[in-house]
């Protein structure tokens, strides 16, 4: 039996809302199938199953907000049906009524009778024989109970819900003696142990994983923080509010602008869309604050001659049907992905004080949302896609990002992110790295500029490519190699 839990869909996520189940109890699910729709502060996302089996039980009702890591459902073996315990062996064959099986060989009572000495009646005049001592009882074989044997093997008999309750209560299952069948630990056993712990020491503070990590980083005692989450759980925003430090000065008002009270912004009449936009803004604020605090950024830029690329693009679109025509963004994204495979120091994550390379180039694409804010879902294995495939995948990804139909893997798998503000008229953009990634690539608008070629001055289309990089993972020389690779690839579009 496996637990399907609320996934972490980003470094800034500490809880999510289950909106809809896409499967029901008894349905067969395969690894990668979408099984639920979850809403985060940034988007609505389809969450895939990471196990193949049968959905045996749904634990959380739609509309419920739960912390990351909370079990949402139970998944059993493929042949297992709802209500059946997982991993049970075949039951012993029942004995037919009216038919008593006779044990083979003599019984223990018969053996004891054979061992008992025979006493003869005394003859006349002879003293009676002294009574013989009682026979020693036959040793009774002691069988090891199933729980004891299981404990010797390091396995505790307990169901997934009992294990989750024990984890939430801080109860060590190995210290319990189960009162259920075969020594199985029951919910009552855990609750009684938790009650005993509560009298011995203060209860453990309920907090999300992100809140605990932030509390450790900021030196905040969770016991002193008032939680605003579900069941008074401490959230990351609660920890940030309780963190010590000087209050930030209020920004100066624009000339002629009327002062706006916070209460006016967050009125009780606020529409759900406004609440959602505010939640997304808060999530982005927390993420970029953490990124700027924890990541030592350095920045590089280069201007790329796009004459060959634009000529190739014009010819390709002239010969292609409308559905297969490309935008300049496809060339820029493919160049960024190929360069990441050439310079893998930027394709991965900085975690636990070391760099971990990504398994494939999964290119995060920053997408602005219609209601405000942005999200950066991933184009998986972007370096292996043809330009036509990449363009099609990009259109699909942007559409689903703006309609709330992204999948969990698309939100959490990106190994390097690209932001392209060229369609907004921007020529240069330096972005903030999305932790735990180590780089963000920026592209501006393709513009005509004076350009010298072979000593002759002319006008050519150019684009500015930028790199925001984590100095813990790389130095400027490695960053220069990456941008040089991007420039070389774009000037040789046949490599795309």
C-alpha positions as CSV (number, residue, x, y, z in Angstrom):
1,X,0.0,0.0,0.0
2,X,1.4,3.4,-1.0
3,X,0.4,6.9,-0.1
4,X,-0.4,9.5,-2.7
5,X,0.5,12.8,-1.0
6,X,0.2,16.5,-1.6
7,X,3.3,17.2,-3.7
8,X,5.7,20.2,-3.4
9,X,5.2,22.0,-6.7
10,X,7.8,24.7,-6.1
11,X,10.3,26.0,-3.6
12,X,7.7,28.5,-2.4
13,X,4.8,26.1,-1.8
14,X,3.9,24.9,1.7
15,X,0.3,23.9,1.1
16,X,-2.2,23.3,-1.7
17,X,-6.0,22.9,-2.2
18,X,-7.4,19.7,-3.7
19,X,-10.0,20.9,-6.3
20,X,-11.0,17.7,-8.0
21,X,-10.4,14.0,-8.1
22,X,-10.0,12.6,-11.7
23,X,-10.2,9.0,-10.5
24,X,-12.3,7.1,-8.0
25,X,-11.8,4.1,-5.6
26,X,-11.2,1.0,-7.5
27,X,-9.8,2.7,-10.6
28,X,-6.6,1.3,-12.1
29,X,-3.9,4.0,-12.4
30,X,-0.5,4.0,-14.1
31,X,2.6,6.0,-13.3
32,X,2.3,9.4,-15.0
33,X,-1.6,9.4,-15.1
34,X,-3.2,12.6,-13.8
35,X,-5.3,11.7,-10.8
36,X,-6.1,15.0,-9.1
37,X,-6.3,18.7,-9.7
38,X,-4.6,20.9,-7.1
39,X,-4.6,24.7,-6.7
40,X,-1.5,26.5,-5.5
41,X,-1.0,30.2,-5.0
42,X,0.2,30.5,-8.6
43,X,-1.8,28.1,-10.7
44,X,-4.2,25.1,-11.0
45,X,-2.2,22.0,-11.7
46,X,-3.0,18.4,-12.7
47,X,-1.0,16.1,-10.4
48,X,0.2,12.8,-11.8
49,X,0.4,9.4,-10.0
50,X,3.9,8.2,-9.2
51,X,2.8,4.5,-8.6
52,X,1.0,1.9,-10.8
53,X,-1.8,0.2,-8.9
54,X,-5.4,0.5,-7.8
55,X,-6.8,3.6,-6.1
56,X,-8.1,2.0,-2.9
57,X,-9.2,5.0,-0.8
58,X,-9.6,8.8,-1.2
59,X,-8.6,10.4,2.1
60,X,-9.2,14.1,1.3
61,X,-12.4,15.7,0.1
62,X,-12.3,18.3,-2.8
63,X,-12.1,21.8,-1.6
64,X,-9.8,21.0,1.3
65,X,-6.5,22.8,1.8
66,X,-3.7,20.6,3.3
67,X,0.1,21.0,3.9
68,X,2.6,19.6,1.5
69,X,3.2,15.9,2.3
70,X,-0.3,15.2,3.6
71,X,-1.7,11.8,2.3
72,X,-4.5,12.4,-0.2
73,X,-5.2,8.8,-1.2
74,X,-4.0,5.2,-0.8
75,X,-2.8,3.2,-3.8
76,X,-2.7,-0.6,-3.6
77,X,-1.4,-3.4,-5.8
78,X,-2.9,-3.6,-9.3
79,X,-5.2,-6.5,-8.4
80,X,-6.1,-5.1,-4.9
81,X,-9.7,-4.0,-4.4
82,X,-10.9,-1.2,-2.2
83,X,-11.2,-2.3,1.4
84,X,-8.7,-5.2,1.1
85,X,-5.6,-5.0,3.2
86,X,-2.5,-4.9,1.1
87,X,0.1,-7.6,1.2
88,X,-2.1,-10.3,2.9
89,X,-1.1,-13.8,2.2
90,X,-3.6,-16.6,1.1
91,X,-5.9,-17.7,3.8
92,X,-5.5,-21.2,5.1
93,X,-7.9,-23.6,3.6
94,X,-10.9,-24.1,5.9
95,X,-11.6,-27.6,7.2
96,X,-14.7,-29.2,5.9
97,X,-17.5,-29.6,8.5
98,X,-18.0,-33.1,10.0
99,X,-14.6,-34.2,9.1
100,X,-12.0,-34.3,11.9
101,X,-8.5,-34.7,10.9
102,X,-6.5,-37.3,12.9
103,X,-2.9,-36.3,13.8
104,X,-0.2,-38.4,12.4
105,X,1.7,-40.5,15.0
106,X,1.1,-40.7,18.8
107,X,0.0,-37.7,20.6
108,X,1.8,-36.1,23.5
109,X,-0.5,-37.7,26.0
110,X,0.1,-41.1,24.5
111,X,3.8,-40.6,24.6
112,X,3.6,-39.6,28.3
113,X,1.6,-42.7,29.1
114,X,4.3,-44.9,27.4
115,X,7.0,-43.2,29.5
116,X,5.0,-43.7,32.8
117,X,6.5,-46.7,34.7
118,X,4.2,-49.8,35.2
119,X,3.3,-50.4,38.9
120,X,2.5,-54.0,40.0
121,X,0.3,-54.9,43.0
122,X,2.5,-55.8,46.0
123,X,2.6,-59.5,47.1
124,X,1.4,-60.6,50.4
125,X,3.8,-59.5,53.2
126,X,5.7,-57.1,51.1
127,X,5.6,-53.5,51.8
128,X,3.9,-51.4,49.2
129,X,6.1,-49.7,46.7
130,X,6.7,-46.0,47.4
131,X,4.7,-43.8,45.1
132,X,6.7,-42.9,42.0
133,X,7.4,-39.2,41.5
134,X,5.0,-37.5,39.0
135,X,6.3,-37.6,35.4
136,X,8.0,-34.5,34.2
137,X,5.7,-32.7,31.9
138,X,6.7,-32.7,28.3
139,X,8.3,-29.5,27.2
140,X,5.8,-27.3,25.4
141,X,7.2,-25.8,22.2
142,X,7.2,-22.0,22.4
143,X,6.3,-20.3,19.1
144,X,7.5,-16.7,18.4
145,X,4.5,-14.5,17.8
146,X,4.1,-12.7,14.5
147,X,4.8,-9.3,16.0
148,X,8.0,-10.4,17.7
149,X,9.3,-12.0,14.6
150,X,8.3,-8.9,12.6
151,X,10.2,-6.7,15.1
152,X,13.2,-8.8,14.8
153,X,13.2,-8.2,11.1
154,X,12.7,-4.4,11.7
155,X,9.1,-4.4,10.4
156,X,6.2,-3.0,12.3
157,X,2.7,-4.1,11.5
158,X,0.7,-0.9,11.0
159,X,-1.4,0.6,8.2
160,X,-0.6,3.7,6.3
161,X,-3.0,5.9,8.2
162,X,-1.7,4.7,11.5
163,X,1.9,5.4,10.4
164,X,0.8,8.9,9.3
165,X,-0.9,9.5,12.6
166,X,2.2,8.3,14.4
167,X,4.4,10.6,12.4
168,X,2.2,13.6,13.0
169,X,2.1,12.8,16.7
170,X,5.8,12.1,17.1
171,X,5.2,8.5,18.2
172,X,7.9,5.9,17.5
173,X,6.0,2.8,16.3
174,X,8.9,0.5,17.4
175,X,8.2,1.4,21.1
176,X,4.5,0.2,20.9
177,X,3.1,-3.2,21.5
178,X,0.2,-3.5,19.1
179,X,-3.2,-4.5,20.5
180,X,-4.6,-5.5,17.1
181,X,-4.8,-8.9,15.4
182,X,-1.3,-10.5,15.3
183,X,0.2,-7.6,17.3
184,X,-0.8,-5.0,14.6
185,X,-0.5,-1.4,15.9
186,X,-3.9,0.3,15.9
187,X,-5.0,3.9,15.9
188,X,-5.9,3.6,19.6
189,X,-2.4,2.5,20.4
190,X,-0.9,5.5,18.7
191,X,-3.5,7.9,20.3
192,X,-2.8,6.5,23.8
193,X,1.0,6.9,23.3
194,X,0.5,10.4,22.0
195,X,-1.6,11.3,25.0
196,X,1.1,9.9,27.3
197,X,3.7,12.0,25.5
198,X,1.6,15.1,25.8
199,X,1.6,14.8,29.6
200,X,5.4,14.3,29.6
201,X,6.4,17.2,27.4
202,X,4.9,20.1,25.4
203,X,3.2,19.1,22.2
204,X,5.0,19.4,18.8
205,X,4.1,22.6,17.0
206,X,2.2,21.9,13.7
207,X,4.0,23.5,10.9
208,X,4.5,23.0,7.1
209,X,7.9,21.8,5.9
210,X,8.7,25.2,4.3
211,X,7.8,26.9,7.5
212,X,10.2,24.7,9.5
213,X,13.0,25.3,7.1
214,X,12.5,29.1,7.2
215,X,12.3,29.0,11.0
216,X,15.6,27.3,11.2
217,X,17.1,29.8,8.7
218,X,15.7,32.9,10.4
219,X,16.2,31.7,14.0
220,X,12.4,31.8,14.8
221,X,11.0,29.6,17.6
222,X,7.9,28.0,16.1
223,X,6.4,27.7,19.6
224,X,6.1,31.5,19.7
225,X,4.4,31.8,16.3
226,X,0.6,31.9,15.9
227,X,-0.3,29.7,12.9
228,X,-2.9,30.8,10.3
229,X,-3.0,27.5,8.4
230,X,-5.3,24.6,8.6
231,X,-5.8,23.4,12.2
232,X,-3.6,26.4,13.3
233,X,-0.6,25.0,11.5
234,X,2.3,27.5,11.1
235,X,2.8,28.6,7.5
236,X,5.9,30.2,5.9
237,X,4.2,33.6,5.9
238,X,3.7,33.3,9.6
239,X,7.4,32.7,10.1
240,X,8.4,35.6,7.9
241,X,6.1,37.9,9.8
242,X,7.6,36.7,13.2
243,X,11.2,36.9,12.0
244,X,13.3,39.5,13.9
245,X,14.6,42.5,12.0
246,X,13.9,46.2,11.3
247,X,10.6,47.0,9.7
248,X,11.0,48.0,6.1
249,X,10.3,51.7,5.5
250,X,7.2,52.6,3.6
251,X,7.8,53.4,0.0
252,X,7.3,57.1,-1.0
253,X,3.9,57.8,-2.6
254,X,3.9,59.0,-6.2
255,X,3.2,62.7,-6.7
256,X,-0.5,63.3,-6.7
257,X,-1.4,59.8,-5.8
258,X,-3.9,59.4,-2.9
259,X,-2.8,57.3,0.0
260,X,-4.3,53.8,-0.1
261,X,-5.1,51.9,3.2
262,X,-4.3,48.2,3.3
263,X,-7.9,47.6,4.5
264,X,-9.1,49.2,1.3
265,X,-7.1,46.9,-0.7
266,X,-8.2,43.7,1.2
267,X,-11.8,44.6,1.7
268,X,-14.4,41.9,2.5
269,X,-16.0,42.7,-0.8
270,X,-12.9,41.6,-2.7
271,X,-13.6,39.3,-5.5
272,X,-12.0,35.7,-5.6
273,X,-9.9,36.8,-8.6
274,X,-8.5,39.6,-6.5
275,X,-7.8,37.3,-3.6
276,X,-6.0,34.9,-6.0
277,X,-3.9,37.7,-7.5
278,X,-2.9,38.9,-4.1
279,X,-2.0,35.3,-3.1
280,X,0.2,34.9,-6.2
281,X,1.9,38.2,-5.6
282,X,2.6,37.2,-2.0
283,X,4.1,33.8,-3.3
284,X,6.3,35.6,-5.8
285,X,7.4,38.1,-3.2
286,X,8.5,35.3,-0.9
287,X,10.3,33.5,-3.6
288,X,12.3,36.4,-5.0
289,X,13.1,37.6,-1.5
290,X,14.5,34.2,-0.7
291,X,16.4,34.0,-4.0
292,X,18.0,37.4,-3.6
293,X,18.9,36.6,0.0
294,X,20.3,33.1,-0.5
295,X,21.7,33.2,-4.0
296,X,24.8,35.3,-4.9
297,X,23.9,36.4,-8.4
298,X,26.3,37.5,-11.1
299,X,25.2,38.9,-14.5
300,X,26.6,38.6,-18.1
301,X,25.2,39.7,-21.4
302,X,26.1,39.5,-25.1
303,X,24.6,40.9,-28.3
304,X,24.0,38.2,-31.0
305,X,23.9,38.8,-34.7
306,X,20.5,37.3,-35.8
307,X,20.8,37.9,-39.6
308,X,21.4,34.2,-40.5
309,X,18.8,33.0,-38.1
310,X,16.1,35.4,-39.3
311,X,16.8,34.6,-42.9
312,X,16.6,30.9,-42.2
313,X,13.3,31.5,-40.3
314,X,11.8,33.5,-43.1
315,X,12.6,30.7,-45.6
316,X,11.3,28.0,-43.3
317,X,8.0,29.7,-42.8
318,X,7.6,30.5,-46.5
319,X,7.8,26.8,-47.3
320,X,5.8,25.5,-44.3
321,X,2.0,25.2,-43.8
322,X,0.5,27.7,-41.4
323,X,0.4,25.1,-38.5
324,X,4.1,24.5,-38.7
325,X,5.4,28.0,-38.9
326,X,7.8,29.2,-36.2
327,X,8.3,32.3,-34.1
328,X,11.7,33.7,-33.2
329,X,11.1,32.5,-29.6
330,X,11.5,28.8,-30.8
331,X,15.0,29.5,-32.1
332,X,16.0,31.3,-28.9
333,X,14.7,28.6,-26.6
334,X,16.3,25.8,-28.6
335,X,19.6,27.7,-28.6
336,X,19.4,28.1,-24.8
337,X,18.7,24.3,-24.4
338,X,21.5,23.2,-26.7
339,X,23.9,25.5,-24.9
340,X,22.8,24.1,-21.5
341,X,23.7,20.6,-22.8
342,X,27.1,21.9,-23.9
343,X,27.8,23.7,-20.6
344,X,26.0,21.5,-18.1
345,X,27.3,23.5,-15.1
346,X,24.1,25.6,-15.5
347,X,21.7,22.7,-15.9
348,X,20.8,21.6,-12.4
349,X,20.3,22.5,-8.8
350,X,22.2,23.9,-5.8
351,X,21.1,21.9,-2.8
352,X,22.8,20.8,0.5
353,X,25.8,23.0,-0.4
354,X,26.7,21.3,-3.7
355,X,25.6,21.2,-7.3
356,X,23.5,18.4,-8.7
357,X,23.2,18.0,-12.4
358,X,19.8,17.7,-13.9
359,X,18.7,14.5,-15.6
360,X,18.0,16.0,-19.0
361,X,17.6,19.6,-20.1
362,X,14.1,20.6,-18.9
363,X,13.7,24.2,-20.0
364,X,11.5,26.3,-17.7
365,X,9.7,29.0,-19.7
366,X,8.4,32.0,-17.9
367,X,4.8,32.6,-18.8
368,X,2.9,35.7,-17.8
369,X,-0.7,35.0,-16.6
370,X,-3.7,36.9,-17.7
371,X,-4.8,37.6,-14.1
372,X,-1.3,38.8,-13.1
373,X,1.8,37.1,-12.0
374,X,3.8,34.4,-13.8
375,X,4.7,30.7,-13.7
376,X,7.6,28.8,-15.3
377,X,6.6,25.3,-16.5
378,X,9.1,23.0,-18.1
379,X,9.6,21.9,-21.7
380,X,11.0,18.4,-21.0
381,X,14.1,17.4,-22.9
382,X,14.0,20.6,-24.9
383,X,17.5,20.0,-26.4
384,X,16.2,16.9,-28.2
385,X,13.1,18.4,-29.8
386,X,12.9,19.6,-33.3
387,X,12.0,23.2,-33.8
388,X,8.5,22.2,-35.0
389,X,8.0,19.9,-31.9
390,X,9.3,22.7,-29.6
391,X,7.0,25.3,-31.1
392,X,4.0,23.0,-30.8
393,X,4.9,22.0,-27.2
394,X,5.4,25.7,-26.3
395,X,2.0,26.7,-27.6
396,X,0.4,23.9,-25.7
397,X,2.3,24.7,-22.5
398,X,1.4,28.4,-22.6
399,X,-2.3,27.6,-23.3
400,X,-2.5,25.2,-20.4
401,X,-0.6,27.5,-18.1
402,X,-3.1,30.3,-18.7
403,X,-6.1,28.0,-18.3
404,X,-4.9,26.2,-15.1
405,X,-4.3,22.7,-16.7
406,X,-0.6,22.2,-16.1
407,X,0.8,18.9,-14.7
408,X,2.8,18.6,-11.5
409,X,5.9,17.4,-13.4
410,X,5.8,20.5,-15.7
411,X,5.8,22.8,-12.7
412,X,8.6,21.1,-10.6
413,X,11.0,19.6,-13.1
414,X,12.7,22.6,-14.7
415,X,16.5,22.5,-14.6
416,X,17.1,26.0,-16.1
417,X,14.7,28.8,-16.9
418,X,14.4,31.2,-19.8
419,X,12.5,34.5,-19.8
420,X,11.7,36.3,-23.1
421,X,10.2,39.8,-22.9
422,X,10.8,40.6,-26.5
423,X,7.1,40.6,-27.3
424,X,6.7,43.3,-24.7
425,X,9.2,45.6,-26.4
426,X,12.0,45.1,-23.9
427,X,15.5,44.8,-25.3
428,X,17.4,43.6,-22.2
429,X,16.2,41.6,-19.2
430,X,18.2,40.4,-16.1
431,X,16.0,37.9,-14.2
432,X,16.0,36.5,-10.7
433,X,17.1,32.8,-10.4
434,X,14.4,30.4,-9.4
435,X,15.8,28.3,-6.5
436,X,17.1,25.7,-6.4
437,X,18.2,26.3,-10.0
438,X,21.5,28.0,-10.7
439,X,20.8,30.0,-13.8
440,X,18.2,32.1,-15.7
441,X,18.6,33.1,-19.3
442,X,17.0,36.3,-20.7
443,X,16.2,37.4,-24.3
444,X,15.0,40.7,-25.5
445,X,13.4,41.9,-28.7
446,X,15.1,41.3,-32.0
447,X,15.9,44.8,-33.3
448,X,17.8,46.3,-36.2
449,X,21.1,47.9,-35.2
450,X,24.2,49.2,-37.0
451,X,26.6,46.3,-37.3
452,X,30.1,46.0,-38.8
453,X,30.8,42.9,-40.9
454,X,34.1,42.4,-42.6
455,X,35.0,46.0,-42.1
456,X,31.7,47.2,-43.6
457,X,29.0,48.9,-41.6
458,X,25.4,47.8,-42.2
459,X,22.1,47.3,-40.4
460,X,21.4,43.8,-39.1
461,X,18.9,42.2,-36.7
462,X,20.4,41.5,-33.3
463,X,19.2,40.3,-29.9
464,X,20.6,40.8,-26.4
465,X,21.1,37.5,-24.5
466,X,21.7,37.7,-20.7
467,X,22.6,35.3,-18.0
468,X,21.8,35.5,-14.3
469,X,24.0,32.8,-12.6
470,X,24.6,31.5,-9.1
471,X,28.2,32.3,-8.1
472,X,28.3,29.3,-5.7
473,X,27.9,26.9,-8.7
474,X,30.0,28.7,-11.4
475,X,32.3,31.6,-12.1
476,X,32.1,34.3,-14.8
477,X,34.4,32.3,-17.2
478,X,31.9,29.4,-17.3
479,X,29.0,31.9,-17.8
480,X,30.9,33.4,-20.8
481,X,31.3,30.0,-22.3
482,X,27.5,29.5,-22.1
483,X,26.6,32.8,-23.8
484,X,29.3,32.2,-26.4
485,X,27.6,28.8,-27.2
486,X,24.2,30.5,-27.5
487,X,25.6,33.1,-29.9
488,X,27.4,30.5,-32.0
489,X,24.3,28.3,-32.3
490,X,22.0,31.2,-33.3
491,X,24.5,32.3,-36.0
492,X,24.4,28.8,-37.4
493,X,20.7,28.0,-37.5
494,X,21.3,24.7,-39.3
495,X,22.5,23.4,-35.9
496,X,19.0,24.0,-34.6
